[in-house]
Amino acid sequence: MTRFISAFFLFLSIYFSNQKHFLSNGSYRAVIEEHYGYNNYEFDIRDDEFILNTGEKILNCKIIWVTDFQFKVKGFTEPFNVQNTNEIVDRPFFVIIKAENNTFNFEFRNTHDVIYSGQFIKK
């Protein structure tokens, strides 16, 4: 099963390799589909920084691009200090599904399940 999943993501990375879905520097609003029950949030991207504004505090995190359309955020999707590589195997990550103008449909998922989905809207 792991080989199938790896092959699937390899296929997706080849398929999307010419489509630049990655998010450019700027301010974004994450609008989460209501049925997931999560709050929307805002963030900024500055090079390899993901700056999350929770309303109560601001978190400066590092973006780890897995492919042009798939990324993790250290401190948000990943712990800051990982002691064991097994701890990061099934950590959630973002996948950009579709990009149109300043709207990016995404899934926040782990290897097996979608945790939530929605849109990143660039301001």
N, CA, C and O atoms as CSV, one atom per row, in Angstrom:
chain,resi,resn,atom,element,x,y,z
A,1,MET,N,N,0.818,-1.190,0.000
A,1,MET,CA,C,0.000,0.000,0.000
A,1,MET,C,C,0.869,1.265,0.000
A,1,MET,O,O,0.556,2.244,-0.677
A,2,THR,N,N,1.958,1.229,0.765
A,2,THR,CA,C,2.860,2.379,0.813
A,2,THR,C,C,3.457,2.656,-0.556
A,2,THR,O,O,3.618,3.813,-0.944
A,3,ARG,N,N,3.787,1.599,-1.291
A,3,ARG,CA,C,4.335,1.782,-2.645
A,3,ARG,C,C,3.311,2.425,-3.565
A,3,ARG,O,O,3.648,3.275,-4.389
A,4,PHE,N,N,2.052,2.012,-3.416
A,4,PHE,CA,C,0.988,2.589,-4.230
A,4,PHE,C,C,0.860,4.084,-3.952
A,4,PHE,O,O,0.765,4.890,-4.877
A,5,ILE,N,N,0.858,4.446,-2.672
A,5,ILE,CA,C,0.720,5.856,-2.301
A,5,ILE,C,C,1.908,6.658,-2.815
A,5,ILE,O,O,1.739,7.762,-3.333
A,6,SER,N,N,3.114,6.103,-2.672
A,6,SER,CA,C,4.311,6.786,-3.179
A,6,SER,C,C,4.237,6.963,-4.689
A,6,SER,O,O,4.568,8.028,-5.210
A,7,ALA,N,N,3.801,5.917,-5.394
A,7,ALA,CA,C,3.671,5.999,-6.850
A,7,ALA,C,C,2.622,7.035,-7.243
A,7,ALA,O,O,2.797,7.769,-8.215
A,8,PHE,N,N,1.531,7.089,-6.479
A,8,PHE,CA,C,0.473,8.051,-6.754
A,8,PHE,C,C,1.000,9.483,-6.633
A,8,PHE,O,O,0.754,10.309,-7.512
A,9,PHE,N,N,1.726,9.783,-5.543
A,9,PHE,CA,C,2.257,11.130,-5.359
A,9,PHE,C,C,3.342,11.446,-6.378
A,9,PHE,O,O,3.481,12.598,-6.788
A,10,LEU,N,N,4.107,10.454,-6.792
A,10,LEU,CA,C,5.094,10.661,-7.848
A,10,LEU,C,C,4.386,11.028,-9.147
A,10,LEU,O,O,4.805,11.951,-9.845
A,11,PHE,N,N,3.314,10.307,-9.473
A,11,PHE,CA,C,2.527,10.612,-10.663
A,11,PHE,C,C,1.997,12.046,-10.602
A,11,PHE,O,O,2.092,12.791,-11.577
A,12,LEU,N,N,1.435,12.428,-9.443
A,12,LEU,CA,C,0.903,13.784,-9.311
A,12,LEU,C,C,1.993,14.832,-9.473
A,12,LEU,O,O,1.773,15.867,-10.104
A,13,SER,N,N,3.171,14.569,-8.904
A,13,SER,CA,C,4.241,15.560,-9.017
A,13,SER,C,C,4.706,15.713,-10.458
A,13,SER,O,O,5.041,16.818,-10.884
A,14,ILE,N,N,4.731,14.617,-11.215
A,14,ILE,CA,C,5.095,14.704,-12.634
A,14,ILE,C,C,4.002,15.425,-13.412
A,14,ILE,O,O,4.286,16.277,-14.253
A,15,TYR,N,N,2.739,15.074,-13.124
A,15,TYR,CA,C,1.609,15.671,-13.827
A,15,TYR,C,C,1.564,17.185,-13.624
A,15,TYR,O,O,1.327,17.939,-14.568
A,16,PHE,N,N,1.794,17.622,-12.383
A,16,PHE,CA,C,1.693,19.038,-12.072
A,16,PHE,C,C,3.017,19.780,-12.173
A,16,PHE,O,O,3.082,20.963,-11.840
A,17,SER,N,N,4.076,19.112,-12.626
A,17,SER,CA,C,5.401,19.737,-12.594
A,17,SER,C,C,5.468,21.025,-13.410
A,17,SER,O,O,6.243,21.921,-13.078
A,18,ASN,N,N,4.674,21.131,-14.466
A,18,ASN,CA,C,4.688,22.344,-15.279
A,18,ASN,C,C,3.631,23.350,-14.845
A,18,ASN,O,O,3.570,24.456,-15.383
A,19,GLN,N,N,2.801,22.977,-13.877
A,19,GLN,CA,C,1.763,23.872,-13.398
A,19,GLN,C,C,2.207,24.427,-12.051
A,19,GLN,O,O,2.275,23.686,-11.069
A,20,LYS,N,N,2.503,25.698,-11.994
A,20,LYS,CA,C,3.028,26.298,-10.774
A,20,LYS,C,C,1.884,26.646,-9.828
A,20,LYS,O,O,1.386,27.772,-9.840
A,21,HIS,N,N,1.475,25.699,-9.023
A,21,HIS,CA,C,0.382,25.910,-8.077
A,21,HIS,C,C,0.871,26.431,-6.737
A,21,HIS,O,O,0.058,26.781,-5.882
A,22,PHE,N,N,2.177,26.489,-6.537
A,22,PHE,CA,C,2.654,26.910,-5.227
A,22,PHE,C,C,2.268,28.351,-4.957
A,22,PHE,O,O,2.079,29.148,-5.876
A,23,LEU,N,N,2.157,28.662,-3.695
A,23,LEU,CA,C,1.694,29.970,-3.267
A,23,LEU,C,C,2.847,30.969,-3.279
A,23,LEU,O,O,3.930,30.681,-2.771
A,24,SER,N,N,2.613,32.130,-3.854
A,24,SER,CA,C,3.644,33.169,-3.897
A,24,SER,C,C,3.563,34.029,-2.633
A,24,SER,O,O,2.617,33.917,-1.853
A,25,ASN,N,N,4.553,34.874,-2.446
A,25,ASN,CA,C,4.557,35.778,-1.297
A,25,ASN,C,C,3.291,36.617,-1.290
A,25,ASN,O,O,2.815,37.044,-2.342
A,26,GLY,N,N,2.744,36.853,-0.101
A,26,GLY,CA,C,1.549,37.663,0.025
A,26,GLY,C,C,0.708,37.256,1.214
A,26,GLY,O,O,1.096,36.395,2.004
A,27,SER,N,N,-0.459,37.890,1.334
A,27,SER,CA,C,-1.405,37.619,2.416
A,27,SER,C,C,-2.539,36.756,1.888
A,27,SER,O,O,-3.014,36.950,0.769
A,28,TYR,N,N,-2.970,35.798,2.708
A,28,TYR,CA,C,-4.005,34.844,2.319
A,28,TYR,C,C,-5.029,34.685,3.434
A,28,TYR,O,O,-4.746,34.922,4.609
A,29,ARG,N,N,-6.210,34.283,3.034
A,29,ARG,CA,C,-7.253,33.874,3.977
A,29,ARG,C,C,-7.587,32.427,3.648
A,29,ARG,O,O,-7.863,32.092,2.496
A,30,ALA,N,N,-7.561,31.570,4.665
A,30,ALA,CA,C,-7.962,30.173,4.496
A,30,ALA,C,C,-9.434,30.072,4.869
A,30,ALA,O,O,-9.812,30.307,6.016
A,31,VAL,N,N,-10.259,29.720,3.890
A,31,VAL,CA,C,-11.693,29.548,4.107
A,31,VAL,C,C,-11.960,28.050,4.115
A,31,VAL,O,O,-11.859,27.380,3.087
A,32,ILE,N,N,-12.303,27.536,5.294
A,32,ILE,CA,C,-12.494,26.100,5.491
A,32,ILE,C,C,-13.948,25.744,5.212
A,32,ILE,O,O,-14.854,26.473,5.617
A,33,GLU,N,N,-14.179,24.628,4.524
A,33,GLU,CA,C,-15.545,24.174,4.270
A,33,GLU,C,C,-16.259,23.969,5.608
A,33,GLU,O,O,-15.721,23.340,6.519
A,34,GLU,N,N,-17.474,24.508,5.714
A,34,GLU,CA,C,-18.206,24.559,6.983
A,34,GLU,C,C,-18.410,23.209,7.645
A,34,GLU,O,O,-18.356,23.118,8.872
A,35,HIS,N,N,-18.642,22.165,6.873
A,35,HIS,CA,C,-18.982,20.876,7.483
A,35,HIS,C,C,-17.835,20.271,8.287
A,35,HIS,O,O,-18.048,19.313,9.030
A,36,TYR,N,N,-16.619,20.813,8.152
A,36,TYR,CA,C,-15.496,20.316,8.958
A,36,TYR,C,C,-15.503,20.906,10.366
A,36,TYR,O,O,-14.926,20.318,11.280
A,37,GLY,N,N,-16.145,22.052,10.553
A,37,GLY,CA,C,-16.250,22.650,11.877
A,37,GLY,C,C,-15.009,23.386,12.355
A,37,GLY,O,O,-14.880,23.647,13.551
A,38,TYR,N,N,-14.096,23.728,11.458
A,38,TYR,CA,C,-12.891,24.474,11.824
A,38,TYR,C,C,-13.070,25.947,11.494
A,38,TYR,O,O,-13.847,26.305,10.609
A,39,ASN,N,N,-12.352,26.792,12.206
A,39,ASN,CA,C,-12.390,28.232,11.952
A,39,ASN,C,C,-11.506,28.597,10.764
A,39,ASN,O,O,-10.480,27.963,10.517
A,40,ASN,N,N,-11.918,29.618,10.042
A,40,ASN,CA,C,-11.073,30.192,9.001
A,40,ASN,C,C,-9.887,30.879,9.674
A,40,ASN,O,O,-9.947,31.210,10.858
A,41,TYR,N,N,-8.830,31.086,8.933
A,41,TYR,CA,C,-7.666,31.770,9.491
A,41,TYR,C,C,-6.956,32.541,8.394
A,41,TYR,O,O,-7.222,32.352,7.207
A,42,GLU,N,N,-6.052,33.408,8.808
A,42,GLU,CA,C,-5.280,34.215,7.866
A,42,GLU,C,C,-3.802,33.945,8.066
A,42,GLU,O,O,-3.351,33.636,9.168
A,43,PHE,N,N,-3.064,34.067,6.983
A,43,PHE,CA,C,-1.624,33.862,7.052
A,43,PHE,C,C,-0.939,34.651,5.949
A,43,PHE,O,O,-1.557,35.042,4.959
A,44,ASP,N,N,0.341,34.870,6.144
A,44,ASP,CA,C,1.190,35.511,5.140
A,44,ASP,C,C,2.272,34.529,4.747
A,44,ASP,O,O,2.705,33.705,5.553
A,45,ILE,N,N,2.703,34.622,3.506
A,45,ILE,CA,C,3.857,33.858,3.047
A,45,ILE,C,C,4.919,34.854,2.626
A,45,ILE,O,O,4.677,35.756,1.824
A,46,ARG,N,N,6.101,34.666,3.189
A,46,ARG,CA,C,7.270,35.475,2.814
A,46,ARG,C,C,8.416,34.510,2.590
A,46,ARG,O,O,9.025,34.016,3.539
A,47,ASP,N,N,8.701,34.249,1.334
A,47,ASP,CA,C,9.735,33.286,0.937
A,47,ASP,C,C,9.434,31.924,1.561
A,47,ASP,O,O,8.450,31.289,1.183
A,48,ASP,N,N,10.251,31.461,2.503
A,48,ASP,CA,C,10.001,30.149,3.099
A,48,ASP,C,C,9.361,30.260,4.485
A,48,ASP,O,O,9.412,29.316,5.274
A,49,GLU,N,N,8.753,31.429,4.781
A,49,GLU,CA,C,8.071,31.625,6.058
A,49,GLU,C,C,6.563,31.586,5.879
A,49,GLU,O,O,6.025,32.128,4.914
A,50,PHE,N,N,5.890,30.942,6.817
A,50,PHE,CA,C,4.438,30.863,6.903
A,50,PHE,C,C,4.084,31.578,8.199
A,50,PHE,O,O,4.354,31.057,9.281
A,51,ILE,N,N,3.487,32.758,8.110
A,51,ILE,CA,C,3.198,33.574,9.282
A,51,ILE,C,C,1.700,33.492,9.540
A,51,ILE,O,O,0.894,34.080,8.820
A,52,LEU,N,N,1.348,32.751,10.581
A,52,LEU,CA,C,-0.047,32.449,10.902
A,52,LEU,C,C,-0.560,33.426,11.942
A,52,LEU,O,O,0.055,33.604,12.993
A,53,ASN,N,N,-1.691,34.061,11.649
A,53,ASN,CA,C,-2.339,34.968,12.587
A,53,ASN,C,C,-3.575,34.265,13.127
A,53,ASN,O,O,-4.571,34.117,12.418
A,54,THR,N,N,-3.509,33.829,14.392
A,54,THR,CA,C,-4.637,33.107,14.992
A,54,THR,C,C,-5.645,34.052,15.618
A,54,THR,O,O,-6.698,33.615,16.084
A,55,GLY,N,N,-5.337,35.344,15.635
A,55,GLY,CA,C,-6.196,36.298,16.318
A,55,GLY,C,C,-5.710,36.547,17.735
A,55,GLY,O,O,-5.832,37.656,18.256
A,56,GLU,N,N,-5.160,35.513,18.357
A,56,GLU,CA,C,-4.614,35.636,19.707
A,56,GLU,C,C,-3.103,35.813,19.679
A,56,GLU,O,O,-2.534,36.500,20.528
A,57,LYS,N,N,-2.461,35.193,18.703
A,57,LYS,CA,C,-1.009,35.314,18.589
A,57,LYS,C,C,-0.589,35.104,17.139
A,57,LYS,O,O,-1.371,34.641,16.309
A,58,ILE,N,N,0.647,35.451,16.860
A,58,ILE,CA,C,1.208,35.280,15.521
A,58,ILE,C,C,2.324,34.247,15.607
A,58,ILE,O,O,3.238,34.376,16.422
A,59,LEU,N,N,2.244,33.227,14.768
A,59,LEU,CA,C,3.254,32.171,14.726
A,59,LEU,C,C,4.083,32.313,13.460
A,59,LEU,O,O,3.528,32.377,12.363
A,60,ASN,N,N,5.388,32.362,13.595
A,60,ASN,CA,C,6.291,32.359,12.444
A,60,ASN,C,C,6.784,30.937,12.254
A,60,ASN,O,O,7.512,30.412,13.096
A,61,CYS,N,N,6.398,30.318,11.168
A,61,CYS,CA,C,6.730,28.920,10.896
A,61,CYS,C,C,7.485,28.826,9.568
A,61,CYS,O,O,7.499,29.770,8.777
A,62,LYS,N,N,8.098,27.697,9.345
A,62,LYS,CA,C,8.871,27.473,8.117
A,62,LYS,C,C,8.082,26.567,7.171
A,62,LYS,O,O,7.538,25.544,7.586
A,63,ILE,N,N,8.029,26.954,5.900
A,63,ILE,CA,C,7.381,26.132,4.878
A,63,ILE,C,C,8.388,25.122,4.348
A,63,ILE,O,O,9.531,25.465,4.042
A,64,ILE,N,N,7.952,23.888,4.245
A,64,ILE,CA,C,8.755,22.829,3.638
A,64,ILE,C,C,7.985,22.361,2.408
A,64,ILE,O,O,6.990,21.646,2.529
A,65,TRP,N,N,8.447,22.766,1.219
A,65,TRP,CA,C,7.773,22.367,-0.018
A,65,TRP,C,C,8.191,20.940,-0.355
A,65,TRP,O,O,9.376,20.656,-0.531
A,66,VAL,N,N,7.213,20.050,-0.442
A,66,VAL,CA,C,7.462,18.663,-0.820
A,66,VAL,C,C,7.485,18.565,-2.343
A,66,VAL,O,O,8.358,17.914,-2.916
A,67,THR,N,N,6.527,19.210,-2.988
A,67,THR,CA,C,6.463,19.358,-4.445
A,67,THR,C,C,5.970,20.780,-4.706
A,67,THR,O,O,5.796,21.551,-3.762
A,68,ASP,N,N,5.745,21.134,-5.956
A,68,ASP,CA,C,5.226,22.465,-6.272
A,68,ASP,C,C,3.815,22.681,-5.742
A,68,ASP,O,O,3.379,23.825,-5.615
A,69,PHE,N,N,3.100,21.620,-5.433
A,69,PHE,CA,C,1.716,21.749,-5.003
A,69,PHE,C,C,1.459,21.120,-3.638
A,69,PHE,O,O,0.306,20.997,-3.225
A,70,GLN,N,N,2.490,20.729,-2.946
A,70,GLN,CA,C,2.347,20.018,-1.676
A,70,GLN,C,C,3.369,20.566,-0.682
A,70,GLN,O,O,4.558,20.653,-0.992
A,71,PHE,N,N,2.898,20.937,0.526
A,71,PHE,CA,C,3.841,21.491,1.497
A,71,PHE,C,C,3.427,21.189,2.930
A,71,PHE,O,O,2.263,20.917,3.226
A,72,LYS,N,N,4.421,21.247,3.804
A,72,LYS,CA,C,4.226,21.122,5.244
A,72,LYS,C,C,4.661,22.439,5.868
A,72,LYS,O,O,5.419,23.203,5.271
A,73,VAL,N,N,4.174,22.694,7.069
A,73,VAL,CA,C,4.544,23.916,7.775
A,73,VAL,C,C,5.090,23.526,9.143
A,73,VAL,O,O,4.345,23.099,10.025
A,74,LYS,N,N,6.394,23.678,9.304
A,74,LYS,CA,C,7.042,23.309,10.566
A,74,LYS,C,C,6.546,24.238,11.667
A,74,LYS,O,O,6.683,25.457,11.570
A,75,GLY,N,N,5.973,23.657,12.708
A,75,GLY,CA,C,5.381,24.425,13.798
A,75,GLY,C,C,3.873,24.491,13.699
A,75,GLY,O,O,3.209,24.916,14.644
A,76,PHE,N,N,3.317,24.073,12.559
A,76,PHE,CA,C,1.862,24.039,12.361
A,76,PHE,C,C,1.444,22.621,11.991
A,76,PHE,O,O,0.606,22.028,12.670
A,77,THR,N,N,2.010,22.079,10.936
A,77,THR,CA,C,1.733,20.689,10.564
A,77,THR,C,C,2.809,19.760,11.093
A,77,THR,O,O,2.592,18.553,11.197
A,78,GLU,N,N,3.952,20.305,11.422
A,78,GLU,CA,C,5.110,19.544,11.901
A,78,GLU,C,C,5.546,20.112,13.242
A,78,GLU,O,O,5.470,21.324,13.444
A,79,PRO,N,N,6.003,19.268,14.167
A,79,PRO,CA,C,6.558,19.818,15.406
A,79,PRO,C,C,7.872,20.544,15.109
A,79,PRO,O,O,8.547,20.236,14.127
A,80,PHE,N,N,8.226,21.500,15.954
A,80,PHE,CA,C,9.479,22.228,15.759
A,80,PHE,C,C,10.687,21.321,15.934
A,80,PHE,O,O,11.638,21.407,15.157
A,81,ASN,N,N,10.665,20.451,16.941
A,81,ASN,CA,C,11.800,19.584,17.245
A,81,ASN,C,C,11.391,18.125,17.111
A,81,ASN,O,O,10.716,17.581,17.985
A,82,VAL,N,N,11.791,17.505,16.037
A,82,VAL,CA,C,11.471,16.097,15.808
A,82,VAL,C,C,12.671,15.262,16.227
A,82,VAL,O,O,13.780,15.473,15.737
A,83,GLN,N,N,12.452,14.317,17.132
A,83,GLN,CA,C,13.527,13.468,17.624
A,83,GLN,C,C,13.638,12.173,16.829
A,83,GLN,O,O,14.719,11.591,16.733
A,84,ASN,N,N,12.532,11.726,16.265
A,84,ASN,CA,C,12.484,10.422,15.620
A,84,ASN,C,C,11.839,10.582,14.248
A,84,ASN,O,O,10.790,11.215,14.132
A,85,THR,N,N,12.448,10.020,13.213
A,85,THR,CA,C,11.877,10.164,11.863
A,85,THR,C,C,10.517,9.495,11.754
A,85,THR,O,O,9.721,9.881,10.897
A,86,ASN,N,N,10.223,8.511,12.586
A,86,ASN,CA,C,8.898,7.882,12.558
A,86,ASN,C,C,7.810,8.866,12.971
A,86,ASN,O,O,6.647,8.696,12.607
A,87,GLU,N,N,8.185,9.895,13.730
A,87,GLU,CA,C,7.212,10.891,14.171
A,87,GLU,C,C,6.681,11.725,13.011
A,87,GLU,O,O,5.586,12.279,13.113
A,88,ILE,N,N,7.423,11.833,11.912
A,88,ILE,CA,C,7.000,12.713,10.819
A,88,ILE,C,C,6.394,11.974,9.636
A,88,ILE,O,O,5.953,12.610,8.679
A,89,VAL,N,N,6.362,10.655,9.678
A,89,VAL,CA,C,5.902,9.877,8.525
A,89,VAL,C,C,4.471,10.213,8.142
A,89,VAL,O,O,4.187,10.425,6.963
A,90,ASP,N,N,3.567,10.266,9.107
A,90,ASP,CA,C,2.160,10.482,8.779
A,90,ASP,C,C,1.665,11.838,9.263
A,90,ASP,O,O,0.494,11.979,9.618
A,91,ARG,N,N,2.529,12.822,9.281
A,91,ARG,CA,C,2.123,14.170,9.666
A,91,ARG,C,C,1.283,14.779,8.554
A,91,ARG,O,O,1.513,14.505,7.376
A,92,PRO,N,N,0.312,15.605,8.926
A,92,PRO,CA,C,-0.518,16.235,7.897
A,92,PRO,C,C,0.269,17.220,7.033
A,92,PRO,O,O,1.306,17.750,7.433
A,93,PHE,N,N,-0.262,17.439,5.848
A,93,PHE,CA,C,0.357,18.361,4.898
A,93,PHE,C,C,-0.736,18.990,4.054
A,93,PHE,O,O,-1.862,18.495,4.012
A,94,PHE,N,N,-0.404,20.073,3.389
A,94,PHE,CA,C,-1.330,20.754,2.491
A,94,PHE,C,C,-1.080,20.294,1.062
A,94,PHE,O,O,0.064,20.104,0.649
A,95,VAL,N,N,-2.165,20.119,0.315
A,95,VAL,CA,C,-2.079,19.791,-1.108
A,95,VAL,C,C,-2.943,20.801,-1.862
A,95,VAL,O,O,-4.139,20.925,-1.599
A,96,ILE,N,N,-2.331,21.517,-2.795
A,96,ILE,CA,C,-3.088,22.430,-3.655
A,96,ILE,C,C,-3.715,21.582,-4.759
A,96,ILE,O,O,-3.008,20.958,-5.550
A,97,ILE,N,N,-5.037,21.565,-4.805
A,97,ILE,CA,C,-5.774,20.738,-5.758
A,97,ILE,C,C,-6.009,21.483,-7.072
A,97,ILE,O,O,-5.924,20.905,-8.156
A,98,LYS,N,N,-6.304,22.770,-6.951
A,98,LYS,CA,C,-6.640,23.560,-8.137
A,98,LYS,C,C,-6.265,25.011,-7.865
A,98,LYS,O,O,-6.464,25.514,-6.760
A,99,ALA,N,N,-5.728,25.672,-8.866
A,99,ALA,CA,C,-5.380,27.087,-8.747
A,99,ALA,C,C,-6.054,27.855,-9.868
A,99,ALA,O,O,-5.935,27.502,-11.041
A,100,GLU,N,N,-6.763,28.909,-9.492
A,100,GLU,CA,C,-7.437,29.741,-10.484
A,100,GLU,C,C,-7.372,31.190,-10.010
A,100,GLU,O,O,-7.979,31.553,-9.002
A,101,ASN,N,N,-6.633,32.007,-10.745
A,101,ASN,CA,C,-6.401,33.403,-10.364
A,101,ASN,C,C,-5.800,33.457,-8.964
A,101,ASN,O,O,-4.711,32.927,-8.745
A,102,ASN,N,N,-6.484,34.082,-8.019
A,102,ASN,CA,C,-5.976,34.207,-6.651
A,102,ASN,C,C,-6.655,33.248,-5.680
A,102,ASN,O,O,-6.618,33.468,-4.470
A,103,THR,N,N,-7.268,32.198,-6.188
A,103,THR,CA,C,-7.957,31.216,-5.354
A,103,THR,C,C,-7.321,29.853,-5.554
A,103,THR,O,O,-7.137,29.393,-6.681
A,104,PHE,N,N,-6.990,29.219,-4.441
A,104,PHE,CA,C,-6.317,27.917,-4.462
A,104,PHE,C,C,-7.132,26.927,-3.638
A,104,PHE,O,O,-7.193,27.041,-2.414
A,105,ASN,N,N,-7.756,25.960,-4.300
A,105,ASN,CA,C,-8.462,24.907,-3.573
A,105,ASN,C,C,-7.422,23.975,-2.975
A,105,ASN,O,O,-6.446,23.621,-3.637
A,106,PHE,N,N,-7.629,23.578,-1.727
A,106,PHE,CA,C,-6.630,22.749,-1.057
A,106,PHE,C,C,-7.282,21.690,-0.176
A,106,PHE,O,O,-8.462,21.766,0.166
A,107,GLU,N,N,-6.476,20.709,0.173
A,107,GLU,CA,C,-6.817,19.729,1.203
A,107,GLU,C,C,-5.713,19.764,2.243
A,107,GLU,O,O,-4.532,19.863,1.908
A,108,PHE,N,N,-6.100,19.683,3.494
A,108,PHE,CA,C,-5.150,19.484,4.583
A,108,PHE,C,C,-5.361,18.043,4.996
A,108,PHE,O,O,-6.429,17.691,5.498
A,109,ARG,N,N,-4.356,17.203,4.789
A,109,ARG,CA,C,-4.557,15.764,4.902
A,109,ARG,C,C,-3.321,15.070,5.443
A,109,ARG,O,O,-2.237,15.650,5.510
A,110,ASN,N,N,-3.508,13.821,5.826
A,110,ASN,CA,C,-2.359,12.960,6.064
A,110,ASN,C,C,-2.351,11.952,4.924
A,110,ASN,O,O,-3.071,12.134,3.943
A,111,THR,N,N,-1.572,10.920,5.028
A,111,THR,CA,C,-1.459,9.967,3.928
A,111,THR,C,C,-2.791,9.310,3.591
A,111,THR,O,O,-3.049,8.992,2.430
A,112,HIS,N,N,-3.634,9.105,4.588
A,112,HIS,CA,C,-4.854,8.326,4.388
A,112,HIS,C,C,-6.144,9.139,4.326
A,112,HIS,O,O,-7.076,8.751,3.622
A,113,ASP,N,N,-6.218,10.245,5.037
A,113,ASP,CA,C,-7.490,10.946,5.209
A,113,ASP,C,C,-7.360,12.449,4.990
A,113,ASP,O,O,-6.311,13.045,5.234
A,114,VAL,N,N,-8.459,13.044,4.522
A,114,VAL,CA,C,-8.560,14.501,4.457
A,114,VAL,C,C,-9.019,14.974,5.831
A,114,VAL,O,O,-10.050,14.524,6.331
A,115,ILE,N,N,-8.263,15.873,6.441
A,115,ILE,CA,C,-8.618,16.423,7.746
A,115,ILE,C,C,-9.604,17.572,7.553
A,115,ILE,O,O,-10.617,17.653,8.248
A,116,TYR,N,N,-9.303,18.458,6.607
A,116,TYR,CA,C,-10.247,19.480,6.176
A,116,TYR,C,C,-9.825,19.984,4.806
A,116,TYR,O,O,-8.703,19.750,4.360
A,117,SER,N,N,-10.736,20.674,4.154
A,117,SER,CA,C,-10.428,21.249,2.847
A,117,SER,C,C,-11.084,22.618,2.746
A,117,SER,O,O,-11.931,22.985,3.561
A,118,GLY,N,N,-10.676,23.352,1.741
A,118,GLY,CA,C,-11.218,24.685,1.557
A,118,GLY,C,C,-10.469,25.430,0.477
A,118,GLY,O,O,-9.991,24.840,-0.493
A,119,GLN,N,N,-10.372,26.740,0.658
A,119,GLN,CA,C,-9.698,27.587,-0.317
A,119,GLN,C,C,-8.748,28.545,0.385
A,119,GLN,O,O,-9.066,29.101,1.437
A,120,PHE,N,N,-7.581,28.729,-0.213
A,120,PHE,CA,C,-6.699,29.827,0.150
A,120,PHE,C,C,-7.022,30.942,-0.836
A,120,PHE,O,O,-6.959,30.735,-2.047
A,121,ILE,N,N,-7.361,32.106,-0.333
A,121,ILE,CA,C,-7.689,33.237,-1.196
A,121,ILE,C,C,-6.651,34.325,-0.954
A,121,ILE,O,O,-6.519,34.841,0.155
A,122,LYS,N,N,-5.917,34.663,-2.012
A,122,LYS,CA,C,-4.886,35.695,-1.893
A,122,LYS,C,C,-5.552,37.054,-1.884
A,122,LYS,O,O,-6.408,37.345,-2.719
A,123,LYS,N,N,-5.153,37.884,-0.933
A,123,LYS,CA,C,-5.744,39.225,-0.794
A,123,LYS,C,C,-5.110,40.196,-1.768
A,123,LYS,O,O,-5.478,41.370,-1.797
